[in-house]
């Protein structure tokens, strides 16, 4: 066993993500045998009490297709939400029954991006997941597809899994799909080979990464998995990418799939969610001084440094912060509505408080709610 793979066997808290194609039939509907096979592996891994498992599971929409008489995954959001409403209950019921064979309880946790980019929601999500693990349950996490709008969706559960791994301070992320690893070309063509280890972005230079899988029931593909691995690795969480059929080998540290070494330091900072899971509702253009204050000195954004406001948003929404050339330099949660801000631009907080009251002495974006992009 390599030193890198040793991290896998030593990992205590593990997030496992499984895709729709690994749980359902091609026509939609859950494949009970596939679900049971995955649960067999996960139950065995955690049976000694040395490992905790958080399961991020796709499959709600796919599971709802057949019961609703849908031949394929719908493109419109309303029917996706309807399918998720039916399928999510079926999915959790199947996991509940399957884990019950081992005397293990499961707890359903449905998330939207709003649940995790806002400070109080982030803490609540962490406490819920941590308590479920402390009580010996397996959290089953999915995006809340039944209520999520296009603006507050993660878009794919690979990215959700990377962010959950960061949220619960996991020691390892395992991404399971219908492909046994990352290849240096189309795995269906001769002459290509599996990439055993990725030490950093340079190892992926020139690698042709395919898109969605053949099953047609999910939203992901190799692109989203590699991006998720990059996010997790940068947050200090190593990643194994392999097929669901090789889950046991992956969790045992055997040479299967592709191992992504961690490239950054671990942190308990929710700003990773703000950077990767939020969709800006508007934009603020900053003057040069404000850009330097935000990017270089990591200061809060004040009204005096804002040149213009774009879009419609309310206090608490994520907004993009841009320089004079229109480049996004940061993202943050704004403390004012878009209708209020134009009257405040270019003015000091002291003057605003004196004229309008103490409520206007606050920052437009506080530094605790701000993340610098590509510093």
C-alpha positions, 0 to 999 in steps of 0.5 A: 500500500502506498503512503497516499492510500494509507490515508484512506485506511486511517480516515475516520470520518468518510463522505461517500457519494453515489450517483443515480446511475449506480442505484437505478435502472436505465428506465428509472426506478430504484434497483434494490440489489444495487442499493443493498450491495452498496449498503453491505459495503458501507455497513461493513466499513463502519461495523467496528466503530472506527469509521463514520459514514456520511452518504451523499446520494443522488437518485431521487429524481431518477427513482421518481420517473417510473412511478410517475410514468416518465420515460426519461428525466424531464428538462423542466424544473417543475417536473423534476421537482415532482419526480424528486418529491416522489422519488426522495421518499422511495430512496430514503425508505430503501436505504432505511430498510437496507441499513436496518438489516444491520441494525443501523438507522439513517437520517435524511438531510436535504440541503440547498445552497442557502442552508450552507452559505449563510452563517447560522444555517451553516452552523445548524447543518454542521450540528445536525450532521455531527449529532447524527454521527455521534448517535450512530446513525448514517446521514443520507444527504441529498439536494432538496430538489423539491423546493430548490430553484435554479438560483439556489441549486448546487447543480450536481451532487458531486459538488455537494459531496465535496462541500459536505466533506468540508462541512463535516470535517471529513478525512476522506471523500469517495466519489462512486459512479459507473466508471472505475477511475479517471483515464487519460482519454476515452476509457472506451478506446484502446491505448488509454490508461487509468490515472492512479494518482493526481498530486495537483492541477498540473497532473491533469494538464492535457487530460481529456475529461468526458461529460455525462455518463451513458445512463442518462438519469443523472446530471453529473459526469467526469467533469463534475467529479474532477471539479468536486475532487479539486474543491475537496482536495483544496480544502484539505480532504483527499479523494478517491474516485472509482466505480460503485462496484469497487467501493469495498476496494476503495474504502480498504485502501486498495489500488483502485480508481484515482486518488487525489492528494489534498492540495490545501489546508483543512479549515472549518470555514463556511466561505468555501460554500460561498465561493462554490455553492452560491449564485450571485443575485447581483454585482457591485463594482468597486473603485481601485481603493476598495478592491485593494482593501477587500483583496489585499487587506481582507477588509470589509466593503464600505459604501464609500468604495462602491462605484455602481450596483447591478441587479436586484437583491435583498439583504443577505443575498450573495453578490459578486464584487467586481473591479473597474474592468468588470472582473469578479474579485470576490463574493459576499453576502450583502447587508442592504437591498439593491434599492437602498444602495444607490443612495449610499454610494461614495459616502462614509458610514459615519456621515450615513449614520449621522444623517440616516441613523445608526443602522446605516453605520454597518458594512455593505459586505462584512469581511466575515461574509466575504471570500476572495476569488482567485487571489 
